[in-house]
Amino acid sequence: MEQSKHTILLITSAYPRYKGEERDMFIYRLAEEVANEFEVIVLAPRDKNTLKREVYGNVKVIRHSQFPFNWLTIAYGSGIVPNLKKNIFLWWAVPFYFLFQIAAINRVAKRNKVYCIHAHWLIPNAFSAALYKKGFNKNVKLLVTAHGSDVTSFNHFIGRKIKKFILKNTNTLTVVGENLKKILAKENMWKKDILVYPMGTDTSLFKPDESTRNMERINLLFVGRIIREKGIYHLIEALPEIKSQFPNVLLHIIGEGNERQEVQESIIKMNLSEHVRFYGHVPHSELPRYYSMTDIFILPSFSEGFGLVLTEAMACGCISLCSNIEPLNNIVENKQNGFLLDRISAQSIAKLVISILNLPIANLQKIKIQARKRITENLDLKTVASNYKKIYYHLLNE
């Protein structure tokens, strides 16, 4: 007789809303990897026209309301924090989000004998989980994973009080990057070890494919939210200088964001429309084709929680250029498996891109090989999932 699996409730505000949607795939793939040894239930917010319950592979997905009326949502799109920054009137809906989420946690945990809650992002998900643990079930184990903006934002008085409450009720804390570990350690709210487990990359999906290369153009690629913090304006402003040396340059921009219209207007003003293509959201399974066709992948961010798109690009054997910031500079070793900007500016981006494009092909090929090796050996999805399984077993026996 097969032994029943122990149940984990994974709480996230970012998850595919319906089958076939390929957004927020890291947590989806992590849940699938873990589900071969544990019973995994994902609790995520509902959106318009989404099902309350469904099964994705071996994972049960349950969706909680965000508000009494389904037409109002604060999750999805650009994400909760950017959505609240863009529209301050959404703040009045936040208490309802927490109430519905906590009620759903209580309901699901009771019905399914959940022994461990794994909450992704301190706010809102870990806060709701901590409130549930404090008020309803002190014996449940709480694992919290911080991703970036949940650590760097909410640093006002109330935000710090909320973080302190969350961590007081947390059993194990993980972060996706060394930079987040340093920030949390400096805040001195957590006395135990902070484990650094980056978001894993599915190297069986993200792999080189030379057949997609377009030799007629110099292809540059940006993947990410179209917002100022990602350095997108500096990248656009670097194009004229790059174009002066390589007239056939073409910048591909994949992603959506609150500043897309402003970026497009800048491109028109600079007469760069023939040298930039916008794709909007691209399904996750199609991204390897774009990575593999590019000459240089560029990520000039001012801040990153981890930089998953960078590891995906490197797994595809991309020549990658990124900001010299943590955690990106923990992944890229300058001139060995990629390139680091000396500073984030249009001039620096243009200078480095031109320099890379003038390197011998043999040199670039070595860098491509080392880029994929870095990911397959250290940042593969199966390795990361294995680390989380060890935590789940540890909490089970604690």
MARDORO-412806 format. One line per 3 residues: their letters; for each residue x, y, z of N, C-alpha, C. Coordinates in steps of 0.02 Angstrom, whole numbers. Atoms other than C-alpha are relative to their C-alpha. Example, Ala and Ser with C-alpha at 12.3 -4.5 7.8 and 13.67 -1.06 7.14 Angstrom:
2
as	45/-59/0/615/-225/390/45/60/0; -42/-59/-3/684/-53/357/-39/55/37
This chain:
398
meq	43/-60/0/0/0/0/44/63/0; -42/-61/6/71/169/-52/-12/46/59; 4/-45/-58/110/284/93/-24/69/-23
skh	26/-65/18/12/448/89/54/53/8; -50/-53/-1/114/604/54/-20/54/50; 13/-56/-45/130/747/178/-18/62/-42
til	29/-55/39/39/904/124/33/67/15; -30/-67/-4/120/1072/89/-48/49/-34; 39/-53/30/20/1230/57/48/55/-24
lit	-44/-50/29/115/1344/-61/-41/62/-17; 39/-61/10/51/1523/-57/39/49/-43; -34/-46/46/92/1643/-198/-51/48/-29
say	43/-48/35/21/1799/-279/17/3/-74; -20/3/71/103/1754/-446/-1/-72/-22; 7/68/23/47/1596/-534/-41/2/-65
pry	42/1/60/-25/1550/-705/-74/0/18; 70/-7/-18/-207/1601/-701/-45/-54/-30; 38/54/32/-267/1463/-816/49/-43/-39
kge	-43/46/36/-197/1313/-907/18/29/-68; -23/-28/63/-92/1367/-1054/30/69/7; -32/-65/-11/-46/1537/-982/71/-12/27
erd	-69/13/-19/142/1543/-967/31/63/31; -27/-55/-40/173/1680/-839/18/-27/68; -18/19/-69/257/1667/-669/13/-75/5
mfi	-9/72/7/321/1495/-717/47/-30/52; -48/29/-47/458/1477/-584/-36/-38/55; 34/32/-56/339/1438/-441/-41/-60/-25
yrl	36/57/30/234/1328/-555/46/-60/-9; -47/55/12/386/1225/-605/28/-28/65; -24/23/-65/450/1218/-426/-52/-46/33
aee	53/40/-29/281/1152/-367/-4/-68/-34; 1/64/37/284/1018/-503/57/-45/21; -58/39/-20/459/963/-454/-8/-30/70
van	8/21/-69/414/951/-270/-56/-52/8; 60/41/-6/249/861/-302/13/-75/-9; -15/71/5/336/696/-338/13/-32/68
efe	-13/26/-67/373/679/-152/-49/26/53; 47/-30/-47/241/789/-68/-66/14/-35; 65/-24/25/57/830/-88/4/76/0
viv	-8/-72/5/65/1009/-151/-66/33/-19; 59/-41/15/-81/1130/-145/24/72/-8; -19/-70/11/-54/1302/-220/-62/44/13
lap	52/-49/-13/-158/1446/-153/21/66/-33; -16/-61/38/-161/1595/-272/-63/42/-7; 60/-42/7/-277/1744/-300/-39/-14/-64
rdk	42/5/60/-422/1734/-420/9/61/-43; 4/-57/46/-432/1844/-572/-66/-7/-38; 62/4/38/-575/1880/-690/-1/-64/-41
ntl	12/61/40/-643/1719/-767/45/-59/16; -41/59/-19/-521/1603/-676/-42/-48/42; 35/51/-38/-579/1440/-598/22/3/74
kre	-16/1/-72/-587/1424/-408/47/-58/16; -40/60/-13/-510/1250/-413/17/-34/-66; -20/42/56/-413/1150/-541/63/-37/17
vyg	-60/39/-11/-271/1027/-556/48/11/-58; -53/-9/50/-108/1067/-647/49/-58/10; -46/56/-9/-14/903/-671/-13/-35/65
nvk	7/32/-66/15/837/-495/-16/51/55; 10/-54/-49/-27/1003/-410/-73/23/-1; 67/-29/-7/-196/1058/-344/7/76/7
vir	-1/-73/-3/-230/1244/-370/-67/24/26; 61/-30/-29/-356/1337/-262/9/75/-1; -6/-73/8/-393/1520/-292/-48/36/48
hsq	40/-40/-46/-454/1645/-162/-20/66/-32; 22/-65/25/-552/1803/-198/48/55/24; -39/-57/-21/-460/1968/-193/-44/55/30
fpf	47/-53/-19/-615/2073/-163/-70/-30/-7; 67/28/7/-803/2042/-145/-24/-4/-73; 18/2/71/-819/2080/-331/62/-19/-40
nwl	-59/26/35/-705/1986/-451/29/48/-52; -26/-46/50/-686/2134/-569/57/44/27; -54/-40/-29/-567/2219/-447/57/-46/23
tia	-57/41/-19/-393/2143/-430/61/44/13; -62/-36/-12/-228/2202/-357/61/-43/-18; -54/44/21/-124/2050/-405/2/-5/-76
ygs	-10/11/72/-61/1999/-578/19/65/-36; -24/-58/38/-14/2119/-718/73/13/17; -69/-19/-18/143/2211/-662/20/-25/69
giv	-14/22/-68/129/2138/-486/-33/45/51; 38/-36/-51/51/2194/-323/32/68/16; -33/-63/-20/181/2326/-273/-4/52/-56
pnl	7/-49/54/190/2410/-447/-73/22/-11; 71/-18/9/-1/2404/-460/-23/51/52; 18/-47/-54/-20/2492/-292/34/67/-9
kkn	-35/-63/12/111/2621/-339/-33/39/-57; 30/-32/58/24/2656/-504/-69/29/17; 68/-22/-16/-151/2672/-430/-10/-2/76
ifl	4/-3/-73/-157/2730/-249/-70/-17/25; 68/16/-21/-346/2703/-246/-10/-74/12; 5/72/-13/-314/2515/-246/15/-18/72
wwa	-18/15/-69/-248/2528/-68/-60/-17/43; 59/14/-42/-424/2527/1/-24/-72/-8; 19/70/10/-445/2351/-69/46/-49/36
vpf	-50/44/-31/-291/2283/22/-27/-39/60; 26/39/-57/-380/2238/186/-44/-59/-21; 42/55/24/-506/2135/88/43/-57/-26
yfl	-45/52/27/-363/2043/1/25/-44/58; -26/38/-57/-289/1993/169/-55/-43/33; 55/37/-32/-458/1941/242/-18/-62/-40
fqi	17/57/42/-501/1830/95/56/-52/-2; -57/46/3/-326/1756/89/6/-40/65; -5/34/-65/-321/1715/276/-57/-51/8
aai	57/46/-4/-495/1637/268/13/-61/-43; -14/56/45/-439/1530/121/54/-45/29; -53/40/-32/-280/1475/212/-30/-45/54
nrv	31/37/-55/-383/1422/363/-43/-58/-27; 44/51/30/-509/1328/255/40/-57/-31; -40/51/35/-380/1237/149/42/-41/48
akr	-43/34/-49/-264/1195/295/-40/-51/41; 42/45/-39/-407/1118/395/-21/-62/-40; 26/54/40/-475/1013/254/53/-48/-24
nkv	-53/40/32/-307/947/194/57/-19/47; -51/18/-49/-206/922/354/69/25/-21; -62/-32/21/-71/1043/299/48/4/59
yci	-49/-5/-54/87/1027/404/49/57/-11; -49/-53/16/192/1159/314/-30/49/-50; 19/-52/47/150/1324/231/64/31/-28
hah	-57/-32/34/276/1389/104/-26/63/-33; 25/-64/25/239/1574/75/54/36/-39; -46/-39/42/323/1665/-69/-19/74/5
wli	6/-72/-11/348/1852/-40/-24/14/71; 17/-19/-68/344/1928/134/-69/31/4; 64/-35/2/199/2041/90/-29/-7/-71
pna	50/13/-52/59/1996/64/0/-70/29; 14/70/-14/75/1807/71/26/-25/67; -27/23/-64/191/1776/219/-35/35/59
fsa	37/-35/-53/98/1908/320/-66/-36/15; 63/37/-9/-67/1817/292/13/-68/34; -17/65/-29/16/1650/333/19/7/74
aly	-20/-11/-69/92/1721/493/-60/17/44; 61/-15/-36/-76/1792/547/-41/-63/12; 36/64/-8/-156/1622/516/34/-42/54
kkg	-36/41/-50/-20/1534/616/-10/27/70; 7/-31/-66/-33/1657/760/-71/-9/28; 69/0/-23/-223/1654/767/-35/-67/-1
fnk	39/61/10/-275/1481/711/38/-66/10; -36/64/-2/-136/1351/708/74/12/15; -69/-14/-20/24/1379/806/48/-57/-17
nvk	-42/59/14/87/1204/761/22/-5/-73; -18/5/70/94/1230/573/70/30/-10; -67/-25/15/270/1255/504/-5/52/-55
llv	2/-53/50/301/1414/406/69/11/-30; -60/-14/40/435/1428/271/-15/61/-42; 10/-62/38/452/1601/195/57/10/-49
tah	-50/-16/52/542/1643/32/-10/72/-21; 2/-70/21/582/1827/-1/31/6/-70; -19/-3/70/601/1878/-183/32/66/-22
gsd	-31/-63/23/655/2061/-191/-36/61/25; 35/-62/-19/531/2205/-183/-33/-7/68; 29/10/-67/454/2126/-27/51/15/55
vts	-53/-17/-48/622/2157/59/19/73/-5; -24/-68/10/674/2322/-18/-54/53/9; 55/-47/-12/501/2402/-4/-24/-8/72
fnh	31/5/-66/395/2427/152/50/12/57; -51/-14/-51/539/2503/251/-20/57/46; 25/-50/-47/431/2631/340/-17/-35/66
fig	11/26/-68/381/2608/523/-48/-60/0; 50/54/0/226/2502/490/27/-61/-38; -28/55/39/315/2399/357/50/-41/40
rki	-50/35/-41/456/2356/476/-34/-40/56; 37/36/-51/331/2307/611/-31/-64/-29; 29/58/33/245/2191/488/53/-53/-13
kkf	-55/47/13/411/2112/436/20/-36/64; -21/29/-64/457/2086/618/-50/-53/23; 53/48/-19/290/2000/652/5/-63/-42
ilk	-6/58/45/311/1887/500/57/-45/22; -60/39/-15/487/1833/546/-4/-32/69; 8/29/-67/439/1803/728/-39/-65/-3
ntn	42/60/7/315/1672/668/24/-48/-55; -28/41/54/428/1596/534/48/-52/28; -47/53/-21/520/1431/555/64/2/-41
tlt	-59/-2/44/637/1444/405/-8/56/-50; 2/-57/47/682/1593/295/50/-12/-56; -44/3/58/752/1584/119/-8/63/-41
vvg	1/-57/47/795/1721/-5/29/-23/-66; -22/22/66/831/1712/-191/68/29/-19; -65/-30/17/992/1816/-186/39/22/61
enl	-44/-20/-55/1141/1860/-77/-14/72/22; 14/-70/-18/1094/2045/-84/-59/5/49; 58/-1/-45/927/2009/0/19/-26/69
kki	-25/26/-64/1015/1907/134/35/55/40; -37/-54/-33/1128/2056/173/-48/53/28; 48/-51/-22/981/2176/184/-37/-24/62
lak	38/27/-57/882/2063/302/45/-8/61; -47/8/-56/1037/2026/407/13/67/33; -13/-67/-27/1068/2213/426/-59/26/41
enm	59/-22/-37/889/2240/485/-5/-34/68; -7/34/-66/929/2116/626/-67/-23/30; 64/25/-24/753/2045/636/-1/-77/4
wkk	-2/73/5/803/1863/604/66/-24/29; -60/21/-36/925/1777/721/31/-65/-27; -26/64/26/943/1610/630/31/10/-69
dil	-30/-4/66/1028/1570/465/-52/19/-53; 41/-16/59/956/1647/307/28/-41/-58; -23/45/53/966/1518/168/-10/34/-68
vyp	4/-30/67/1003/1579/-9/-14/-56/-50; 19/49/51/909/1472/-135/-28/39/-60; 23/-39/58/898/1559/-304/-57/-35/-37
mgt	52/30/42/756/1531/-425/34/-43/-53; -33/46/46/805/1380/-527/-23/9/-72; 15/-4/72/810/1375/-717/-7/-70/-28
dts	11/65/31/740/1229/-815/46/-6/-60; -51/3/53/895/1189/-917/-18/-51/-54; 24/45/54/802/1053/-1014/-42/39/-50
lfk	38/-44/44/692/1191/-1086/44/55/-28; -43/-55/21/818/1333/-1091/69/-28/-19; -62/27/26/958/1269/-1201/14/32/-68
pde	-18/-32/63/1052/1333/-1355/-36/-31/-60; 30/23/63/969/1321/-1526/23/47/-56; -30/-44/50/1077/1395/-1664/-43/8/-62
str	42/-3/60/942/1363/-1796/-43/63/-2; 43/-60/-2/848/1519/-1738/38/64/-16; -40/-60/11/991/1640/-1775/-18/35/-65
nme	11/-42/59/958/1784/-1897/65/37/-14; -66/-27/13/1126/1825/-1973/-2/68/-35; 5/-64/37/1059/1977/-2068/-1/61/46
rin	4/-55/-48/1038/2082/-1911/44/-13/60; -31/5/-66/1134/2117/-1752/-57/4/50; 58/4/-43/1005/2061/-1625/18/10/74
llf	-6/-13/-71/999/2135/-1450/-67/-18/32; 62/23/-32/871/2071/-1324/-6/26/71; 18/-18/-69/788/2141/-1168/-62/-38/18
vgr	59/35/-26/668/2035/-1066/-13/24/71; 16/-23/-68/579/2106/-915/-56/51/0; 52/-51/-5/454/2231/-851/25/66/-29
iir	-20/-63/32/456/2394/-948/-13/56/50; 3/-52/-51/489/2511/-803/70/30/7; -63/-36/-5/626/2637/-765/53/-38/39
ekg	-48/36/-42/706/2527/-631/39/-54/-37; -34/52/40/753/2400/-765/53/30/-48; -51/-31/42/865/2527/-854/-19/4/-73
iyh	22/3/70/760/2520/-1012/12/66/-38; -11/-64/34/777/2707/-1049/73/8/-20; -71/-4/17/968/2698/-1043/16/-45/-59
lie	-11/46/56/962/2549/-1161/-23/32/-65; 26/-34/61/855/2646/-1286/47/56/-20; -44/-57/15/969/2798/-1272/68/-22/-25
alp	-64/26/24/1120/2687/-1309/-3/-19/-74; 8/26/68/1049/2632/-1477/31/44/-55; -29/-40/54/1101/2783/-1584/75/-11/-9
eik	-72/11/5/1286/2758/-1542/15/-70/-27; -10/68/26/1274/2570/-1571/-17/-2/-74; 22/-2/70/1181/2603/-1735/52/33/-45
sqf	-51/-34/40/1321/2718/-1793/56/-48/-21; -52/50/15/1441/2569/-1787/-30/-62/-35; 34/59/28/1316/2431/-1831/-70/21/-23
pnv	64/-27/25/1176/2504/-1940/-56/-52/-2; 51/52/4/1086/2336/-1946/-22/-25/68; 18/22/-68/1060/2327/-1757/-76/1/8
llh	71/4/-14/888/2275/-1697/-10/-21/73; 13/15/-70/831/2280/-1515/-70/-31/7; 63/34/-13/696/2155/-1466/-18/10/74
iig	23/-12/-69/595/2201/-1310/-59/-45/15; 53/46/-21/494/2065/-1225/-21/18/71; 26/-17/-67/383/2109/-1078/-52/55/-3
egn	50/-52/-6/250/2225/-1018/16/42/62; -14/-42/-58/248/2366/-893/-37/66/-5; 38/-63/-5/173/2530/-837/28/56/-43
erq	-31/-55/37/295/2634/-941/11/-16/-73; -10/19/70/281/2548/-1109/-15/58/-47; 18/-55/45/193/2697/-1190/54/54/-1
evq	-52/-51/-3/326/2819/-1129/63/-23/-37; -59/26/35/465/2706/-1194/-11/2/-76; 15/-1/72/380/2691/-1364/2/71/-27
esi	-3/-70/21/362/2880/-1373/72/24/-6; -71/-17/3/548/2899/-1337/32/-28/-63; -28/33/59/589/2778/-1477/-20/39/-63
ikm	24/-38/58/482/2877/-1601/37/67/-4; -35/-65/0/562/3043/-1548/72/-6/-23; -70/10/18/735/2969/-1574/8/-33/-69
nls	-1/31/68/688/2899/-1747/31/-70/1; -28/67/-7/727/2722/-1690/-51/-56/-14; 54/49/8/564/2636/-1738/21/-60/-42
ehv	-21/55/43/649/2531/-1873/52/-45/34; -53/38/-34/777/2469/-1746/-24/-30/67; 28/28/-62/660/2415/-1604/-65/-37/-15
rfy	62/38/6/526/2281/-1595/-26/-18/69; 33/19/-62/403/2258/-1453/-41/-63/-11; 38/63/6/328/2087/-1422/-52/-8/55
ghv	45/9/-56/233/2113/-1260/17/-64/38; -11/63/-36/209/1955/-1159/12/-56/-50; -16/59/41/288/1800/-1237/-6/-62/44
phs	5/61/-40/241/1625/-1174/69/-27/20; -63/23/-28/377/1549/-1065/34/-51/-44; -28/54/41/401/1399/-1179/30/26/-65
elp	-27/-29/62/439/1516/-1326/62/43/11; -57/-44/-15/572/1619/-1237/67/-29/-24; -64/26/23/716/1498/-1278/16/18/-72
ryy	-11/-18/70/692/1537/-1463/27/71/-6; -24/-69/2/717/1723/-1431/70/7/30; -67/-2/-29/866/1697/-1317/52/-27/-49
smt	-48/32/45/949/1583/-1444/14/40/-63; -10/-37/62/926/1703/-1588/40/65/11; -30/-66/-14/1007/1851/-1499/76/-2/0
dif	-72/-7/-4/1185/1913/-1512/21/21/70; -15/-22/-68/1183/2001/-1343/-65/9/38; 56/-11/-46/1057/1990/-1201/21/54/49
ilp	-19/-59/-40/1054/2153/-1101/-49/9/58; 41/-11/-60/991/2176/-922/33/56/41; -33/-56/-35/1041/2352/-862/-38/25/61
sfs	43/-17/-57/935/2348/-702/37/39/54; -26/-34/-59/961/2463/-554/-7/-44/62; 7/47/-55/900/2325/-437/-34/-63/-26
egf	30/64/18/854/2141/-450/-4/-43/63; 4/48/-54/790/2014/-325/44/-60/-14; -43/55/20/874/1875/-421/25/8/-72
glv	-20/-6/70/874/1899/-610/-10/-64/-38; 13/64/32/790/1742/-676/10/3/-75; -8/-5/73/790/1806/-855/74/-5/-20
lte	-72/5/14/980/1819/-845/22/-73/-1; -20/71/-2/999/1636/-795/-30/-39/-58; 31/32/58/877/1584/-931/40/15/-63
ama	-40/-19/58/978/1681/-1060/66/-37/-1; -65/34/-4/1142/1606/-1000/-7/-75/-13; 13/71/13/1067/1431/-1003/-7/-14/-74
cgc	7/6/73/1029/1462/-1187/65/17/-36; -65/-16/30/1212/1507/-1215/5/70/-26; -2/-70/22/1181/1693/-1233/63/35/23
isl	-48/-50/-25/1316/1824/-1225/-42/50/39; 42/-42/-43/1245/1921/-1078/38/59/27; -27/-63/-27/1277/2100/-1024/-48/24/53
csn	45/-21/-54/1209/2156/-856/34/50/46; -26/-48/-49/1228/2283/-717/46/-34/50; -46/26/-50/1369/2260/-593/-29/11/69
iep	34/-5/-64/1250/2241/-447/-14/-71/26; 22/64/-27/1206/2101/-328/-75/-8/-14; -37/63/3/1144/1970/-362/28/-16/-69
lnn	-21/15/68/1185/1985/-548/74/-15/-4; -72/11/2/1372/1997/-516/21/-62/40; -14/65/-29/1359/1837/-414/-10/-56/-50
ive	13/49/53/1302/1748/-571/49/8/-57; -45/-14/56/1408/1832/-704/70/16/25; -71/-15/-11/1597/1827/-695/24/38/-61
nkq	-14/-45/56/1654/1973/-801/51/-28/-49; -42/22/57/1728/1923/-970/14/-75/0; -8/73/-2/1720/1738/-920/-63/-35/-24
ngf	63/30/23/1537/1691/-938/-52/54/-18; 43/-56/17/1464/1863/-976/37/66/12; -32/-65/-8/1497/2049/-957/-39/44/49
lld	29/-44/-50/1467/2176/-818/12/73/-19; -6/-71/13/1433/2361/-846/39/34/56; -36/-37/-53/1552/2479/-755/-48/49/34
ris	54/-41/-30/1401/2594/-728/-60/-3/-47; 62/4/40/1221/2603/-787/-12/67/-33; 11/-61/40/1216/2735/-923/-2/-20/-73
aqs	4/13/72/1180/2746/-1109/70/-8/-30; -68/2/27/1364/2780/-1145/35/-65/17; -32/62/-20/1424/2629/-1045/-28/-60/-37
iak	32/55/36/1298/2513/-1126/24/-1/-72; -21/-4/70/1342/2573/-1301/73/-22/-9; -72/17/4/1529/2560/-1270/12/-74/8
lvi	-11/71/-13/1518/2383/-1201/-30/-43/-55; 31/38/55/1399/2320/-1336/45/1/-62; -44/-6/59/1513/2386/-1474/64/-40/11
sil	-60/39/-16/1664/2309/-1387/-12/-75/-8; 16/71/5/1579/2139/-1375/-8/-21/-73; 13/17/70/1523/2142/-1557/64/-1/-42
nlp	-64/-1/36/1704/2172/-1609/47/-56/22; -42/55/-24/1772/2021/-1514/2/-57/-51; -4/59/45/1833/1867/-1611/-54/-51/18
ian	54/49/-10/1699/1733/-1633/23/-55/48; -26/54/-44/1811/1604/-1545/-5/20/73; 5/-25/-69/1816/1712/-1388/-72/-2/25
lqk	70/-1/-18/1628/1733/-1388/-27/-71/11; 23/69/-6/1602/1546/-1411/19/-29/68; -23/23/-66/1704/1509/-1254/-44/28/56
iki	42/-33/-51/1600/1633/-1154/-69/-32/0; 66/32/5/1438/1553/-1217/1/-68/36; -6/67/-31/1497/1380/-1160/3/7/76
qar	-7/-11/-72/1546/1447/-988/-65/26/31; 64/-27/-24/1379/1538/-972/-48/-57/16; 46/57/-12/1277/1379/-992/26/-45/56
kri	-29/42/-52/1397/1282/-881/-15/28/69; 14/-32/-65/1372/1408/-740/-70/-17/24; 70/12/-19/1184/1378/-742/-13/-74/12
ten	14/71/-7/1181/1190/-768/32/-29/63; -35/28/-58/1305/1160/-626/-24/29/66; 16/-33/-64/1237/1282/-496/-72/24/7
ldl	65/-34/-5/1066/1353/-539/-56/-37/-37; 51/40/34/967/1211/-617/-61/-8/45; 63/6/-37/784/1194/-565/-1/-61/45
ktv	1/62/-40/805/1015/-504/43/7/63; -43/-11/-58/947/1068/-389/-35/42/53; 36/-45/-46/844/1209/-313/-59/-37/32
asn	57/38/-28/691/1096/-293/23/-50/52; -28/48/-48/800/967/-205/15/34/67; -14/-38/-61/855/1101/-81/-63/14/40
ykk	63/-13/-35/675/1145/-41/-29/-64/29; 24/64/-28/629/962/-18/34/-15/66; -37/11/-63/765/950/114/-28/42/57
iyy	30/-43/-51/687/1097/206/-67/-29/23; 65/28/-17/514/1018/198/7/-61/47; -11/59/-42/580/855/271/26/21/70
hll	-26/-24/-64/675/950/406/-56/27/43; 56/-28/-38/518/1045/457/-48/-54/23; 43/56/-18/420/883/458/24/-35/63
ne	-30/36/-56/540/808/584/20/45/58; -21/-48/-52/569/966/686/-40/-6/64
